[in-house]
Structure formats: structure tokens, C-alpha cells
Amino acid sequence: MTSQLDSLRQHTTVVADTGDFEAMRAYRPTDATTNPSLILKAVQKEAYRPLLERTVRDHRDLPTEQILDRLLVAFGTEILKIVPGRVSTEVDARLSFDTRRTVERARGLIALYEAAGIPRERVLVKIASTWEGIQAARVMQEEGVNCNMTLLFSLPQAVACAAAGAKLISPFVGRIYDWYKKAAGADWNEAERAGANDPGVQSVTRIYQYYKAHGIPTEIMGASFRNVGQILALAGCDLLTISPELLTTLSETQGDVPVRLRPDAGGAAPAPLDASEIPFRTLLNDDAMATEKLSEGIRAFAADAIKLDKLIDALR
């Protein structure tokens, strides 16, 4: 009998959500995603410390932000020696509300990859799904740079990203689940809110159904999983980015994984949403979960970027 991981691969592109090269070699994902938190975790391991030290040594006279971007690209370049597909590299979260500087940093990341001999087709630039980030993605997509829209928690964000021509979105399943579980407190019933009833799974399912019903080509990559049940409930999604811990569980569990999401599921098409700025801001503001998790996510990624800055400055 096949493993759940191999069965899942038949319906969904499996992506590794890690900065750990060995995990990628073990589980053979098609793509890989990184973020400041994953890179920070990786560089604190002895195996990856030399990559940090070499990057700082070779570029110690540059501003810290430029060394940080070179570190991200150094990781991405190594990752692309392992995975056959694409790597996602994140623009500094501290720029999430600055369209111009996000575009500048995204251009810089792509230039660094191309200087390393990596074609832009193998890179996804990750940008936060704020209004300003989405407008930056519009510019980058027009320049032929594919974007992965991260920190996405709602359908209005997904619709605006698609209208901007984003190549891929990453709705955060686990963080949505976390919010609803915390809000429910003692009233939370894990069994009743599992699988297809999980609020994070339901959010991705709504986005998937909207995109497919309206013929939107933007890829959907479920992210931020808390348990295997969430992954299995989204089998058939375009891509799923999965941590090494959950990849291990899937690889060690035997059984077929049935398709849960199908592009031809039928039913009435969801009503189209207006993707312009005022409806976007209004609908996002009306969604307490999405508003809170977006702000929290930006703060957390920014805090880890600051920690990376300090590691870099300590090695100068």
C-alpha cells in the first residue's frame, strides 16, 4: 500500500515549508517555501551557520538589509539544487505597507538570483497580502516576476491578489484555525470542527471554489497547517506547503488520500467581489480574524527579520 504522502502527490503539488535542506532531500517536494522565521530557525543550526558566516564575510561592507537579502538568496539558491521546481523568497515584512520599497526589494531579489544563474521562472517573490503589497505584486507581475502572496486569511484578499495577476496565493489554514479556537475558548469542540468543518479548511475551500468558478488562473497553495487532518481535507488543492514534521507523518502513514477539492464540482458560481481598494479595505476590516491575523503575522515576520539583522551585525 502507498503512503498518504505519495497518494497526496497524485492530486496536489507537495511543497516543503522549511529552510532545512535535509528535510527537502528526504521528502522530495516539487517546490519549497521560506520566510524570515524559517531562515532564522535554520541559521541557528550548526549545519547552516557557515552559510550565514560566509554571506556576511563576503558582503560585510554592504548595508544590513542588502546582506539579509543575499542570505535569503543564498538559501534559495541551495534549495533550488534540491527541488526541481520553484523557491519562494520573502520581501522584508517591514515593508508590507510600502508599495515602492517592496517593488525595489523584489527587483533586487530577482537580480541577485539571476546573477547567481537562476532564471526568474524558478523564483516566487513572497509579498504580504496588504493592499500595498498587492499593488507591488501587480507591478512585479507586469515585469515578468511571479509573486506568492502570503499572510492571506480571507476571500477579499484572494480576489484582490487575483485581480493584480498574482501567480500564487498562500492562504494560512492553521492560523485561521488558531484564531477561531482561541475565540471559542471552552466552547471549542475539536471533533466537530475537524476536517471539512475546520474554519481554515473552509476558508481555503471558499477561495478554491471562487477561483475555479470564475476561471481565475492564480494558483492556490494552502499553508500553515496544524495537523494532518487539515491537509487531507484539502487534497486536490493546487499546492500544499507542509512542514517537515507533517511530511514525516504523511510518509509514515499508509492509505489512499481521496480528492476533496475538484475544479468541476459544479453548483452556482459565487457572486463576484469588487477588487478595488475601498471594498477591499472595508471587507477586510469587517473580518476581525483576517484583520488581526494579518497584523499579527506582519509583526511576527518583522520581529524575526530584526533578529536576523542582529545576527548579521554581530558577525561583521
C-alpha positions in Angstrom: 0.0 0.0 0.0 1.2 3.5 -0.8 1.8 6.2 1.8 -0.5 9.1 2.3 2.2 11.4 1.1 2.6 9.6 -2.2 -1.2 9.4 -2.6 -1.5 13.1 -2.0 1.1 13.8 -4.7 -1.2 12.3 -7.3 -3.7 15.2 -6.8 -1.7 18.1 -5.3 1.7 19.6 -5.8 3.6 19.0 -2.5 5.8 21.9 -1.3 8.2 21.8 1.6 7.6 24.6 4.2 11.1 24.8 5.6 14.6 26.1 5.3 16.1 22.7 6.1 17.9 21.2 3.1 18.0 17.7 4.6 14.2 17.6 5.0 13.8 18.6 1.3 16.2 15.8 0.3 14.2 13.3 2.4 10.7 14.2 1.1 11.4 15.2 -2.5 8.9 18.2 -2.7 8.4 19.9 -6.0 8.8 23.4 -4.6 9.9 24.9 -1.4 8.8 28.0 0.6 10.8 30.0 3.1 10.1 33.0 5.3 12.2 35.0 7.8 11.1 32.8 10.7 12.2 29.6 8.9 15.5 31.1 7.8 16.1 32.4 11.4 15.5 28.8 12.7 17.8 27.3 10.1 20.8 29.6 10.6 20.8 28.8 14.3 21.7 25.2 13.4 25.3 24.3 13.1 24.8 22.8 9.7 23.7 26.2 8.3 25.8 28.5 10.3 28.6 28.5 7.7 26.2 29.8 5.0 25.4 32.8 7.3 29.0 33.4 8.1 30.2 33.2 4.5 27.4 35.6 3.3 28.3 38.2 5.9 32.1 37.8 5.3 31.7 38.2 1.6 29.5 41.3 1.8 30.3 42.9 5.2 30.7 46.4 3.7 27.1 46.4 2.4 24.1 47.7 4.4 22.5 45.1 6.6 19.3 44.9 4.5 21.4 44.0 1.5 23.3 41.3 3.4 19.9 40.0 4.6 18.6 39.7 1.0 21.9 38.0 0.0 21.4 35.5 2.8 17.8 34.7 1.7 19.0 34.3 -1.9 21.9 32.1 -0.7 19.4 29.8 1.0 17.1 29.9 -2.1 20.0 29.0 -4.4 20.9 26.0 -2.3 17.3 24.9 -2.2 17.0 25.0 -5.9 19.8 22.5 -6.2 17.5 20.1 -4.4 13.9 20.8 -5.6 13.0 20.6 -9.3 10.6 23.4 -9.2 10.5 26.8 -7.5 11.5 28.5 -4.3 9.6 31.3 -2.6 11.7 34.1 -1.1 10.1 36.8 1.1 10.4 40.5 0.8 11.1 42.1 4.2 7.8 42.2 6.1 8.7 45.6 7.5 7.8 46.9 4.0 4.3 45.5 4.0 2.7 48.9 3.8 5.2 50.5 1.3 4.5 49.6 -2.3 7.5 51.4 -3.8 10.1 49.9 -1.5 8.5 46.4 -1.8 8.9 46.7 -5.5 12.6 47.8 -5.1 13.4 44.9 -2.8 11.6 42.4 -5.0 13.6 43.6 -8.0 16.7 43.3 -6.0 16.0 39.7 -5.0 15.3 38.7 -8.6 18.5 40.5 -9.7 20.5 38.5 -7.1 19.0 35.2 -8.3 19.7 36.0 -11.9 23.3 37.0 -11.1 23.6 33.5 -9.5 22.4 31.9 -12.7 18.9 31.2 -11.5 16.1 32.1 -14.0 13.3 34.1 -12.6 10.8 31.4 -13.6 12.2 29.3 -10.7 11.6 32.0 -8.1 8.4 33.2 -6.4 8.8 36.5 -4.6 6.7 36.4 -1.4 4.8 39.6 -0.5 2.3 40.2 2.3 -1.3 40.5 1.1 -1.9 44.1 2.3 -3.4 46.5 -0.3 0.1 48.0 -0.7 1.7 44.6 -1.1 -0.9 43.6 -3.7 -0.2 46.7 -5.8 3.5 45.9 -5.6 2.7 42.4 -6.9 0.8 43.9 -9.8 4.0 45.8 -10.8 6.2 42.8 -10.4 3.9 40.5 -12.4 3.8 43.1 -15.2 7.6 42.9 -15.2 7.5 39.1 -15.5 8.3 38.3 -11.9 6.0 35.8 -10.3 4.7 36.5 -6.8 3.5 34.4 -3.9 1.0 36.4 -1.8 1.5 35.4 1.8 -0.3 36.2 5.1 -3.7 35.7 3.3 -6.7 35.0 5.5 -9.8 36.0 3.5 -11.6 35.9 0.2 -11.4 39.7 -0.4 -7.6 39.4 -0.2 -7.6 36.4 -2.5 -9.8 38.2 -5.1 -7.6 41.4 -5.0 -4.5 39.2 -5.5 -6.1 37.6 -8.5 -7.1 40.9 -9.9 -3.4 42.0 -9.6 -2.4 39.0 -11.6 -0.5 37.3 -8.8 0.9 33.9 -9.8 0.1 32.2 -6.4 -1.6 32.8 -3.1 -0.9 31.2 0.2 -3.9 31.1 2.5 -2.9 30.3 6.1 -5.1 27.4 7.2 -3.6 26.9 10.7 -3.6 30.5 11.8 -7.2 30.8 10.8 -7.9 27.7 12.9 -5.9 29.1 15.8 -8.0 32.3 15.9 -11.4 30.5 15.9 -10.2 28.0 18.5 -9.0 30.8 20.8 -12.1 32.9 20.2 -14.3 29.9 21.2 -12.4 29.1 24.3 -14.0 26.4 26.4 -16.8 26.1 23.8 -14.4 24.8 21.2 -15.2 21.2 20.1 -12.2 19.8 18.2 -14.1 16.8 16.8 -16.9 18.9 15.4 -14.5 21.5 13.9 -12.2 19.0 12.2 -11.7 18.0 8.6 -14.1 19.8 6.2 -15.6 21.7 9.2 -12.2 23.3 10.2 -12.5 27.1 9.7 -9.1 27.2 8.0 -10.1 24.5 5.6 -13.4 26.2 4.9 -11.7 29.4 4.1 -9.4 27.8 1.5 -12.3 25.8 0.1 -14.3 29.0 -0.5 -11.3 30.6 -2.2 -10.8 27.5 -4.3 -14.4 27.4 -5.4 -14.5 31.1 -6.2 -11.3 30.9 -8.3 -12.4 27.8 -10.2 -16.0 29.1 -10.8 -14.6 32.4 -12.2 -11.8 30.9 -14.3 -9.0 32.5 -12.3 -5.6 31.1 -13.1 -3.9 32.2 -9.9 -2.5 29.1 -8.1 -3.8 28.3 -4.6 -1.3 26.9 -2.1 -2.7 26.0 1.3 -0.2 26.8 4.1 0.4 26.9 7.8 -1.0 23.5 8.8 -1.5 22.4 12.4 -2.4 18.8 11.8 -2.7 16.1 9.0 -6.4 16.3 9.0 -6.3 19.8 7.6 -4.0 18.6 4.8 -6.2 15.6 3.9 -9.3 17.8 3.8 -7.7 20.0 1.1 -6.4 17.2 -1.1 -6.9 18.4 -4.7 -5.9 22.0 -3.9 -3.4 23.2 -6.5 -0.5 23.1 -4.0 0.0 22.5 -0.3 3.1 23.6 1.6 3.8 21.3 4.5 6.3 21.3 7.4 8.8 18.5 7.8 7.0 17.2 10.9 3.7 16.7 9.0 5.5 15.4 5.9 7.0 12.7 8.2 3.6 11.8 9.5 2.2 11.6 5.9 5.1 9.5 4.7 4.8 7.0 7.6 1.1 6.6 7.3 -0.3 4.1 4.8 -3.5 4.7 2.9 -5.2 6.4 -0.1 -6.0 10.1 0.1 -9.3 10.9 -1.7 -9.7 14.1 -3.6 -11.7 16.7 -1.6 -11.4 19.7 -3.9 -12.3 19.5 -7.6 -12.4 22.3 -10.1 -15.5 20.9 -11.7 -17.5 20.5 -8.5 -20.5 22.3 -10.0 -23.1 24.4 -8.2 -23.9 28.1 -8.6 -20.9 30.3 -9.1 -20.2 32.6 -6.1 -21.1 36.2 -6.7 -18.1 38.3 -7.9 -16.4 40.6 -5.4 -15.3 44.1 -6.2 -11.5 44.0 -6.0 -10.9 47.8 -5.9 -9.4 49.5 -2.9 -12.3 50.7 -0.8 -14.3 47.4 -1.0 -11.1 45.5 -0.2 -10.3 47.6 2.9 -13.9 47.6 4.0 -14.4 43.8 3.7 -11.0 43.1 5.3 -11.8 45.4 8.2 -15.2 43.7 8.6 -13.4 40.4 9.1 -11.9 40.5 12.6 -10.0 37.3 12.2 -8.4 38.3 8.9 -7.5 41.8 10.2 -6.0 40.5 13.4 -4.0 37.6 11.9 -2.7 39.8 9.1 -1.4 42.4 11.5 0.0 39.7 13.9 1.7 37.9 11.0 3.4 41.1 9.8 4.6 41.9 13.3 6.0 38.3 13.8 7.8 38.2 10.5 9.2 41.7 11.1 10.5 40.7 14.5 12.3 37.7 13.1 13.8 39.9 10.3 15.1 42.2 13.1 16.7 39.1 14.8 18.4 38.2 11.5 19.7 41.7 11.2 21.2 41.4 14.7 22.8 38.1 13.8 24.3 39.7 10.7 25.6 42.7 12.5 27.2 40.6 15.3 29.3 38.8 12.6 30.6 41.9 10.9 
